[in-house]
Amino acid sequence: MAVRKSTPAKPTAAAKKTGTSSRASAPAGTGMISELDCYLFGAGTHYDIYQKLGAHPMTFKGKSGIYFAVWAPHAEQVHLVGDFNGWNPDANPMKKISDMGIWEYFNPGMKTGELYKFAITTDTGKILYKADPFAFSAEYTRHRFCNSRPLRLFLGRYRLDHQAGSERP
């Protein structure tokens, strides 16, 4: 599959100054990702995009939870799945907030450390379960399939534990 590249629409002068915009083409949703963010991301010069995409604890409309955003430009639909919804790919639909293919969702009540993935529906209807490319931590668990302990990687804390092959359960 070839990667399609589109030229992002240039932001207004107000958007450049404030990082937001009142134009109708501005991303709708939580307001976490602005028109300027979309422009810089599309131009390949948004050097702080990790602060926007991925999972981020926040308070939205008075409720605390986790905000999610992912770039899936060719997806027909994107859903958030995890332990919180029984890995149901029909629950928790994400909203497409830009023509560039950025999707977002706010999950109220979700806590840091809960397991999740993105369920991405392709144009053929196939559902692909994808890990968050901007995640601050990841879990590799083989313990469901064999007796080895999991490999846990905490990038935010610079901690790496590798105990595969250990005799301890």
C-alpha positions in Angstrom: 0.0 0.0 0.0 1.4 3.4 -1.0 1.4 6.1 1.5 -0.6 9.1 0.4 0.7 12.5 1.4 -1.6 15.5 1.5 -0.6 19.1 1.8 -2.0 20.5 5.0 -4.1 23.7 4.9 -2.2 26.7 6.2 -3.4 28.0 9.5 -4.7 31.5 9.9 -2.6 34.3 11.5 -4.6 34.0 14.7 -4.0 30.3 14.8 -0.3 30.8 14.4 -0.3 33.4 17.2 -2.5 31.5 19.7 -2.2 27.9 18.6 -6.0 27.8 18.1 -8.4 28.9 15.4 -12.1 29.8 15.1 -12.2 28.7 11.4 -14.8 26.1 10.5 -12.1 23.7 9.3 -10.4 23.7 12.7 -10.5 20.3 14.5 -13.6 19.7 16.5 -13.6 17.8 19.7 -11.8 18.3 23.0 -9.7 21.1 21.8 -6.5 19.3 22.7 -5.3 19.3 19.1 -5.5 22.7 17.3 -5.4 23.7 13.7 -1.8 24.7 14.1 -1.0 21.3 15.5 -2.5 19.7 12.4 -0.6 22.0 10.1 2.7 21.4 11.8 2.1 17.7 11.9 1.2 17.6 8.2 4.3 19.6 7.4 6.5 17.3 9.4 7.7 20.0 11.7 5.6 19.4 14.9 8.5 18.4 17.2 6.2 18.1 20.3 3.5 15.9 18.7 4.1 13.3 21.5 2.4 15.8 23.8 -0.7 15.6 21.7 -0.9 12.1 20.3 -1.0 9.0 22.5 -2.6 8.7 25.9 -2.6 11.7 28.4 -4.3 12.0 31.8 -6.5 15.1 31.9 -9.7 16.6 33.1 -12.3 17.3 30.5 -15.7 18.9 31.3 -15.1 18.4 35.0 -14.3 14.6 34.7 -10.9 13.1 35.1 -9.8 10.4 32.7 -7.4 9.7 29.9 -7.4 11.5 26.5 -6.4 9.5 23.5 -5.3 10.6 20.0 -3.9 8.6 17.1 -3.0 9.2 13.5 -4.7 6.7 11.3 -5.1 8.4 7.9 -6.6 5.5 6.0 -8.9 4.1 8.7 -12.6 3.9 8.1 -13.2 3.8 11.9 -11.0 3.7 15.1 -12.2 2.4 18.5 -10.5 2.3 21.8 -10.4 -1.2 23.3 -9.0 -2.5 26.6 -9.8 -4.1 29.9 -12.2 -1.3 30.7 -14.6 -2.5 27.9 -13.8 -6.2 27.6 -11.8 -5.6 24.4 -15.0 -4.9 22.6 -14.1 -3.4 19.2 -17.6 -1.8 18.9 -17.4 0.1 22.1 -15.7 3.5 22.6 -15.6 4.9 19.0 -13.0 7.6 18.4 -13.9 10.8 16.6 -12.0 11.9 13.4 -11.1 15.5 14.1 -9.2 16.4 10.9 -8.9 15.5 7.2 -5.4 14.4 8.0 -6.7 11.3 9.8 -6.2 12.2 13.5 -8.7 10.5 15.8 -9.4 11.3 19.4 -11.4 10.1 22.4 -11.7 11.0 26.0 -12.4 8.1 28.4 -13.7 9.5 31.7 -12.8 7.5 34.8 -9.9 5.6 33.2 -6.7 5.4 35.2 -3.1 5.5 34.2 -1.7 2.0 33.7 -4.8 0.3 32.3 -4.2 -1.8 29.2 -5.6 -0.5 25.9 -5.1 -0.7 22.1 -6.6 1.0 19.1 -9.0 -1.2 17.0 -8.6 0.2 13.5 -11.2 -0.7 10.8 -9.8 -0.8 7.3 -11.7 0.1 4.1 -12.3 -3.7 3.6 -13.8 -4.0 7.1 -10.9 -5.8 8.7 -10.2 -4.8 12.3 -6.6 -4.4 13.2 -5.6 -4.2 16.9 -2.7 -1.7 17.1 -0.5 -0.6 20.0 -0.2 3.1 20.7 3.0 4.3 18.9 3.2 7.3 21.3 2.7 5.2 24.5 5.0 6.1 27.5 5.0 2.5 28.6 4.4 -0.9 27.1 3.9 -4.4 28.4 5.1 -7.6 26.8 3.4 -10.5 28.4 4.2 -14.1 27.4 3.0 -15.4 30.8 -0.4 -16.2 29.3 1.2 -18.6 26.9 4.2 -20.0 28.8 5.9 -20.0 32.2 8.2 -17.0 31.7 7.6 -13.7 33.4 6.6 -10.6 31.5 9.0 -8.0 30.1 7.9 -4.6 31.3 9.2 -1.4 29.8 8.5 2.0 31.5 9.9 4.6 29.2 8.8 7.5 31.3 10.7 6.2 34.3 13.7 4.7 32.4 13.2 1.3 34.0 13.7 -2.0 32.2 13.0 -5.3 33.8 13.7 -8.5 31.8 13.0 -11.7 33.7 12.1 -14.0 30.9 13.2 -17.6 31.6 13.1 -16.9 35.4 11.9 -19.9 37.5 9.7 -17.6 39.7 6.0 -17.5 38.7 
